[in-house]
Amino acid sequence: IIFSGFLCPQDMEFRRKPPFIPKHPNDKARWKRLIVVLEHCWLESEKVGRKYELLNCDDHRTEIKNKGQDYADYRPDIVHQCLLTLMESPLCRAGLLQVYVHTTSGRLIQVLPQTKIPRNFKRFSLMMVQLLKKLRINAMQKSRVHLLSVIANPVTKYFPVEAKKIGTSVKAPLVDAFKYVQDLPDDKPVVFVVGGMSRGAINVDYVDETVSFSSTGLSAASVCARLCHAFEAKWIPDGAN
């Protein structure tokens, strides 16, 4: 990826060999996969001094206070942790995962499976700033492959028609993640909605049901990890991951 004015492509590899993904519309419609939507994500950039920065609760308390917002809500590190967990999973490498990020400002971000998320939060922040400004991050200079891109809402128009849509909340009925996933249809895609914020509940109207994976609450990244592990146990043969 070329991060003009931010990072050099030699600094880090941001893409990897893409997993096999069906191309034909009929095959794509039947393509089984886990679709994860990270909802209510606080990803906002603002000009600080001479450059734009991704607002976070540690470094930009004054700027956030001037906006009349609570700095405790500005936790882009939660999105960073979730994306690291999801995109580095064997499920993603096997071409069985799709990820969307929906921000509190209404922007919808698509993340391609071959995207390698920077492990360093500062580099991740620089990448998000460029994405929010340019609306896409290309695989390489002059490439038509957009590893990350801001796409049109609503997210539901990208779901397969037959996909079951499931929300997650600590206040929902408690289920065992592995048993719950095992009982889902084996050959159909499924959507899980995970909150990408530090507090509060997911408020979306497109889920069919809501479940909880722990009675004491889990971080968003932990929920993503449990989902990946459960679907890996279901879809990936022993030893393939």
Protein Blocks (a to p, Z undefined) as FASTA:
>chain_A
ZZehiacfklpccbdcdddddfblklmmmmgcdddddehiacddddehjbccdddfklmm
mmmmmnopafklmcfklmmmmmmmmmmpmklmnopaccddddfkopacdddfklccdfbl
klmmmmmmmmmmnopacfbghiabdfbacddddfklmpcfklccddddfkbccddfklmm
mmpcfkbccdddddfbfbdcdddfkbfbdcdfbfnbpafklmmmmmmmmmmmmmmcghkZ
Z
